[in-house]
Amino acid sequence: MNPEQIQQLCEQHPIVKELIELKETIWFNPNFATLAEGLPFVGLNQADIDAARDRLTRFAPYLMAAFPETALTHGIIESELAAIPNMQQQLEAQFGQKIQGTLWLKKDSHLPISGSIKARGGIYEVLCFAEKLALDAGLLNLEDDYTKLNLPEFKQFFSQYSIAVGSTGNLGLSIGIMSAQLGFQVTVHMSADARQWKKDKLRAHGVTVVEYLEDYGVAVEAGRKAALADPNCHFIDDENSKALFLGYAVAGERLKQQLQHRQIQVDQEHPLFVYLPCGVGGGPGGVAFGLKMAFGDHVHCFFAEPTHSPCMLLGIATGLHDQIAVQDIGIDNITAADGLAVGRASGFVGRAMQRLLDGLYTLDDQTLYQLLGLLNQTEHLKLEPSALAGMLGPVLIAQHPEYAAMHNFTAQQLQNANHIIWGTGGGMVPEQEMANYLAKAQS
């Protein structure tokens, strides 16, 4: 964009000026709608989520056999919901701001198999592809015990097919590990910001890793092109995949069960606020959709992005979605939050969720490291920088009474609220790497 066009955009949408100035900022969605009004824009429904849930249930015996660490959850890839009262106190002290309600951490950071939220969508789409191939070939029936997929003849069968994906790191990790375990040939196209240990881990699993000096968008495009050249190759499209989206959406109903188990109410008088780190948008979009289907209008979702990569906020606030990238307005897309280093948001997710989000906010790398250090000190939990993006959400809500006014929240409702920080990655970070993160947090 030329300076004149950028100027015009800033006049139409003042938030763009704040993004260009790399200011930490929050945007409350003026087009927020009820679930009934917003749902038609998604193009998916409860039946789609149910089908995804049932597929994951069919695969549970196989996952238990292939990945013994899933035995505890009977082959279901799910994470703990943990109370973080010490962190809540620390946040209040640090920011001089009382947080109404109770703070929780959803530990997708510690999901089995690949240690991040991507273990939901990424693994699910690989299983979808494998199931379809095996059913079509007559090797599998829906009623079968899926443990048989662990047999050598299935690995032999899947080895005729390949899977490709472009990733900043965690999605590649989940897809690479799962695909290799089933026997697929798999190639992960990694962007410049991907961590070395993630590439090393994939190679150790027999995955082909192709590295790029450019960002996420280039890696995805390269993966797409390579897959087109091979009729037996399935490309997992992080920007547009409905299968990925539904793999994440299953989380909504499961979280509902976790809250019921703890006798935590979610209704008009007990609102639920959920804060999700956002890269291209598939993970947070799918989870938010699942949450909306599970809790209706009583759940309020926010996406959180780095100040240097605010692609979803830029796309939704301007209504331009994937027609604009942060680089177009002079932002460099360079951030320590490698999982969120995306310059252009998913158009599918932006359009699907634009009426179902309460808002989006940005925070800088320094804040991410600060929060990473505080969580480790107060709760002895170790997350990677991008996974801390949601942690600022409850503070921002408390600092902006105009948000409560927009939604007519009473003081009592806010007092009864529960806030869930979605911890998206960190469980597999090597010790030395985590030590570096903590050192940065202290400095």
N, C-alpha and C positions, 0 to 999 in steps of 0.2 A: 504494500500500500504506500502511496506517496503521502508526504506530510499533510497535504490538504485533506485527503480522505480520512487520515487518522484524526485530524482536527474535527472534522465533521462527525465522526463516530463518537468522539469524546463529548461533543455538544448534545448529540442524541442520547447518549448513555454515559452520564458522568462517572459511573463506576470504572469505565475504561481508562480514564485519566489516572485513577488511583492504582490500577493494575500496572500501567506504564511506569509509574513512579515507584513500583515494587513495594508499595505500602501494604502492611498487613491490614486486611479489610474484610468486612462482612456484608453480604448482600441478601436482604430478605426478599423472597420471591413475591412480586406483586401479582403474579398470575396463578398463585397457589389455588388449587381447586379441591373439591371433595374427591374421594375415591371414585364415586359413581361418574363424576364429570371427567376425571383424569384417565380412567381406565381405557376408554376407547383408543387413546393415543398409543397405548402400549402394544396392542395387537396380540396379546397373549392373555390367558385366563387361568382360573383355578385348576381346570382339567389338565392344562399343560404342566402345571407344577406337580399335580398328583401323579402324572405319568412319569415325571422325572424321579419323584420319590420312590415309586414302585420299581423303577429300573435299578435304582441304587440298592433297594432291598434285595432284588434278585442277585445282584453282584456281591452282596455282603459276605456270603460264604467263601467266594473266591478271594476277596480282599483279605479275609482272615487267614487263608492258606498262604497267599502270596506275601502278605505283610503282617507278620505275627504281632507287630505293635498295635494293630487294630483289634486284637482279640478282646481287649478290655471293653470296647464299645460294640462288640459283636459284629465287626466288619462295617460299622457305620462311621463315616469320617465326620466326627463332630468335636466341638471344643467346649471347654469349661466356661461357665459364667462366674467371674470372681468379684467379690466385693472389694473395693479399694478405699476404705475409710481414711487410712493414713495419707494417701495421695490427695484425697479430697481436702483434708485439713491443710496440707502443704500448699495446694493450689490457692486456697483461700488466703493463706499467709503471704504467699509469693505475689499474688496479684491484688491483695487488699480488697477482696471481693467475696462476700458471702454467696455460696452456691446453695440454692434451695433444692431440697430433694436428696436423693441418694445416688452415688456414683458407682458404676460397675464397669468391669473390663471383660469384653468378650474375647477370649484367648484364641482367636484364629491364628495368632502368632505361633501357637503350639499344636496346630493340627497335625495328625500323623501323616506319614509318607513324604510330604514336602514342606512342612513347617510354615505354611502361609495360607491366606484366604484362597489362593489359587488352587489349593488342594480340593476345593469345592467344584468350581467350574471346569478347570483344566482336566482333572481326572474324569469328571462326568462326561465331557465330550469324547474323550478317548474311549471310554466304556461304551458310549452310544455307537461309535463307529465300529468297534469290535463286535458288538452284539449284532448289528445289522449284517456285517459280513458273514458271521457264523450262522445266523438264521437263514440268510439267502443261500448259503452253501449247503444247507441241510445238516450241518454239524451240531446244531443246537436247537432245542425247543424251549419255549418260555417256561415250561414246567420243570425243566431239568435242574439238577443241582449244579450250579455254575462253578463249583470247585473243579470240575473237569477241564475248565479253561486253563488250568495250571499244568495239564499234561503236555508232554513233548510234541504230540501231533498238532495241538493247537498253536504252539509257538512256531512250529514249522509252517503251518497254514498262514499265520499272520505275517511271517517273514517275507511273504510275496508282496506285501503292501507297505507303503511308507506314510509317514505323518510329518508335516512341516508346520512351523509356527515362528512368528517374529515376536521378540520379547525384550523387556528391560531386565529380566532376571527371573522373578518368581513364577510367572506363568510357564516359562520355558522349563523351569525345574520340575513343576508338577507334571507337565505333559511329557517331558523327556523321561522321567523316572517311570511313569505309568506305561508309556508306549513301549519302552525297552523291556519292561517286565513281561508284557504280553507277547513280545517277540517281533514287534514292528521295527522296521528301519526308521529312525527318526532324526530329523535335522532341526536344530534350533538356530534361528538367525538372531544373533545378539547385538543389541545397540551398544554404542560406545560407553554408556554409563553403567552397563552390567558389571557386577562385582566379579573379580577373578575367581573367588572361591566357588561361585555358582557355576562358572564355566568348567572349572576343574571337576566339580562333583558330577556334572552331566557327562563329561568325558569318561569318568570312572565307571559310569553306568553303560558305556558303549554308545553314547549319543554323539552324533556329529554336530559340532558347534561351529558356526560360521560367524566370524566377528566383523563388525563394521565400525568405521571411524565416525559415522554419522549417528543421528538420534533414532529413536524408536520408529518413527514413520518410515524411514529408509529400510530398516530391518524388516518391517512388516511387508513392505512393497516387494522386497527381494524374495521373501518367503513365498509370497503369492505367485510371483512370476515362475519361480522354480517348480512349484507344485503344478502349475498349468501345463508344464512340459511333460508331466508324467501322469498318464491316466490312472495309475494305481496309487497315486499320492493324494492324501486327504489334507487340505490346508485348513488349519484352525485359525479362523479370522477373529482376532480379539476385538476388532472394531465393529463387526456386524453379526457375530454368531448368536443365534437364538438358543442353541444348545448350551453354550457357556453360560448365558444369562439365566437359563432355567436351573442349571446346576447350582448357581449361587442362590436362586430364589427359594430353594428347598429349606434354606436356613430359617425362614420366617416362622414356619409351623414348629420347627424344632425349638426355636427360642421361646415360643409361646409355651411349650411343654416345660421347658426349664423354669420359666417364671411361675407357672402354675405349681410346679413341684416345690418352689420356695414360698408359695402362697402370696405372690406379688400380683396385685391387681393392675390391670390396664383397662381403664374405661374413662368416661368423661371427667370424673373427679380425680383420676390417677393417670395423668398423661405420661407417655413414654417418649423420651428424646433419644435419638440415635445419631452418632457422629461417625461418618465413614470416610477414610482416606480415599482420594480419587486420582487415578491416572487417566487412562483412556475412557474409563467409566463402566466397563462390563461388570466388574466385581461389585462395586458399590451400587450400581444400577440394579443388578439382579437381586442383591440382598434387600435393597429398599423396596423393590417391587414385592418380594416375598413377605416383607414386614407389613406392607400396606394390605396385602391380601389376608394376612393373619390377624391384624389388629384394626384394620379400617382407618377411620379418621382420628383414632386415639394415639397413633404413632406419628411422630414428627421427625423427618429425616433431613440431615445436613451433610453435604459433601465438603471435604477439606482438601485444599491443594497448596503446594509450595508457591511462594510469591513469584518464583521464576518459571513456573509451569502451570499457570491458571487456565488451562484450556477449556475445561467444562464451564467454569464461571463465565469466561469470555464468550463461549458459544451460546449458552442459555440466555445470558443477560442481553446480548445483542440480537438474539434470534437467528444468528448466522450458523450456529452449530458447527458442522465440519467444513463449512465454507470459509472459515477463518482459523488461522493458527497464531499462537502467541508470537512467533517470529515476524508475522505480518505487522505487528505493532511495536516491533523493536525489542521484544523480550527474548533472552538467550536460551531458555529451556535448560539451564544448567543448575542442578540441585543435588544436595547430598541424599535426598530422598529418591534413590534410584528407581524404585517401583512406581514413582509418580512423575518421572521425567518424560512427560508426553506433551508435545506442542499442539496437537490437533485432536480434539475430542471425538468420540464415536458419535456420528450423526444419528445412528439408530437409538442409542441410549439417551442422548440429549433430547431428541424429539419425544421419546417414550416417557421420560421422567420429568419433563419440563413443568408439568402441572402438579406433580406429586411430591416435589421437594419444597421444604419450608425455606431453604436458603443454601448458600455456599459461602465459604470464607477461605482466606489465604493466611499462611503464616510462613515466616522465613526460617532458613536452616538453623540459625542460632537458637530460635525458640524450640525447634524440634530437638536439638541436642540438649537444651536446658531441661525439657520435659523428660527426655530419655534418662538423664541423670537423676532427676527427682523421683521417677518411678522406681529406679533401681535402689535408691536410698530408702524410700519409704515402704516399698512393698517387696523388695528383692526380686523384681521381675525385669527380665532383659528383653527389650524389643529393638528392632532396627529403626533407624530414624523415621522412615516414611510411616511406620505403624503408630507413631505418636501424634500424627496430624489431627486425629479426632479429639485428643486430650484437651485442647484449648476450647472446644465447643461450649461446655457448660459455663465457663468463665465469660465467654462472649455473650451468651444468652442473658446472664446475670447483669452484664454491663449495659445491655441495650433494652431498657424497659419498653421502647417503642414496638419491639417484637411481641411482647406479651399483650400490648394494647391491640396490635393488628389481629391477634387471634382470640381476643377477649378472655385471656387467662386470668383467673382470680388469684389472689395471694395464696389462698388455701390450695388451689389446684397445683400451683408451683411448689408449694411445701410438700405435697403428696407425690411429686414427680419422681420418676426414675430416669437416670441418664446412663446410656450405654455407649462406652467408647469402644469402637470396633478395632481391636488390635490385629493388624493384618499380616505381620511377618516378624521373624526374628528367632523362632525356635531352633533353626538350623545354623545360625550364624556361628562360625568357628570362634573359639575362645579368644584368639589373638585379635581378630577383627572386632569382637565385642569390647575387648580391652581398649582398642583404639577409639571406639565410639565413646566409651565412658571417660577416657582421657580428654577428648574434645569437649564433653559435657562439663568437665571440671574447669577447663581453661576458659 
